[in-house]
Amino acid sequence: MLKPGKRCEIEIQASWPWIKESDAPLGPYFVFYGKNGEEKAVIACSAYTIEPFDQPENEGTEKTIFPTAASRYQENLNIKDLDISKLPPVVPHAGFL
């Protein structure tokens, strides 16, 4: 039992990289159960903080890349137009209208 005025830290880990605040869990809550497994209470947690994502940890070999305007531009240079004649008729395109 956590005494009034005391605090605890709960670390949440995932198998994918979190690179921005919106990747973190939002609106955590606790569910308390009775001795027979019945739900007793659901308590929303409102006093929590999301720490900055300034140094992502990477346990695997995959490199975490933070997208920037420049990196998106470079990725988009590889986009090629599709041949409209090869698209199925249910895919809307400029010639469809």
C-alpha positions as CSV (number, residue, x, y, z in Angstrom):
1,M,0.0,0.0,0.0
2,L,1.4,3.4,-1.0
3,K,1.2,5.8,2.0
4,P,-0.3,9.3,1.5
5,G,2.3,11.8,0.3
6,K,4.6,9.0,-1.0
7,R,5.2,8.2,-4.7
8,C,6.3,5.3,-6.8
9,E,7.7,5.0,-10.3
10,I,6.2,2.6,-12.9
11,E,8.4,2.0,-15.9
12,I,6.7,1.0,-19.1
13,Q,8.6,-0.8,-21.8
14,A,7.7,-1.7,-25.3
15,S,9.1,-3.8,-28.1
16,W,9.1,-0.9,-30.5
17,P,10.8,2.5,-30.3
18,W,8.9,5.5,-28.9
19,I,10.1,8.6,-30.8
20,K,7.5,11.2,-29.8
21,E,5.2,11.9,-26.9
22,S,2.2,10.7,-28.7
23,D,3.7,7.2,-28.7
24,A,3.6,7.0,-24.9
25,P,0.5,5.5,-23.1
26,L,-2.2,8.1,-22.5
27,G,-4.7,8.0,-19.7
28,P,-3.3,5.2,-17.5
29,Y,-5.6,3.6,-14.9
30,F,-5.5,1.0,-12.2
31,V,-8.0,-1.9,-11.7
32,F,-8.4,-3.3,-8.3
33,Y,-9.8,-6.8,-7.7
34,G,-11.3,-8.5,-4.7
35,K,-10.2,-11.8,-3.2
36,N,-12.6,-13.7,-5.5
37,G,-11.4,-11.9,-8.6
38,E,-14.3,-9.5,-8.8
39,E,-13.6,-6.0,-10.0
40,K,-13.7,-3.6,-7.0
41,A,-12.6,-0.3,-8.4
42,V,-11.1,1.4,-11.5
43,I,-9.0,4.5,-10.7
44,A,-7.8,6.8,-13.4
45,C,-4.3,8.1,-12.9
46,S,-4.0,11.8,-13.5
47,A,-0.8,12.6,-11.7
48,Y,1.8,11.2,-14.1
49,T,4.5,12.6,-16.3
50,I,5.9,11.5,-19.7
51,E,9.7,12.1,-19.7
52,P,11.4,13.6,-22.8
53,F,12.4,11.4,-25.6
54,D,15.7,13.0,-26.1
55,Q,17.9,9.8,-26.0
56,P,16.0,6.8,-27.3
57,E,17.3,3.5,-26.1
58,N,17.8,0.8,-28.7
59,E,18.3,-2.7,-27.5
60,G,18.2,-4.3,-30.9
61,T,20.3,-3.8,-34.0
62,E,17.7,-1.7,-35.7
63,K,18.7,2.0,-35.7
64,T,15.9,4.4,-34.6
65,I,15.5,7.2,-37.1
66,F,13.8,10.4,-36.1
67,P,12.0,11.7,-39.1
68,T,12.7,15.2,-40.2
69,A,11.5,17.3,-43.1
70,A,14.8,16.6,-44.9
71,S,14.6,12.8,-44.4
72,R,10.9,12.8,-45.5
73,Y,11.9,14.7,-48.6
74,Q,14.7,12.2,-49.4
75,E,12.2,9.3,-48.9
76,N,9.6,11.0,-51.1
77,L,12.2,11.3,-54.0
78,N,11.7,7.6,-54.5
79,I,8.0,7.8,-55.1
80,K,7.1,6.9,-58.6
81,D,3.8,7.4,-60.5
82,L,1.7,4.3,-60.9
83,D,0.6,3.2,-64.4
84,I,-3.2,3.9,-64.3
85,S,-3.9,1.1,-66.6
86,K,-2.5,-1.4,-64.0
87,L,-4.8,-0.1,-61.2
88,P,-8.0,-2.1,-60.4
89,P,-11.1,-0.1,-61.2
90,V,-12.0,0.5,-57.5
91,V,-9.0,2.7,-56.8
92,P,-9.9,6.3,-57.4
93,H,-7.5,8.3,-59.5
94,A,-7.5,11.6,-61.5
95,G,-8.7,9.8,-64.7
96,F,-11.5,8.2,-62.8
97,L,-13.4,11.4,-62.3
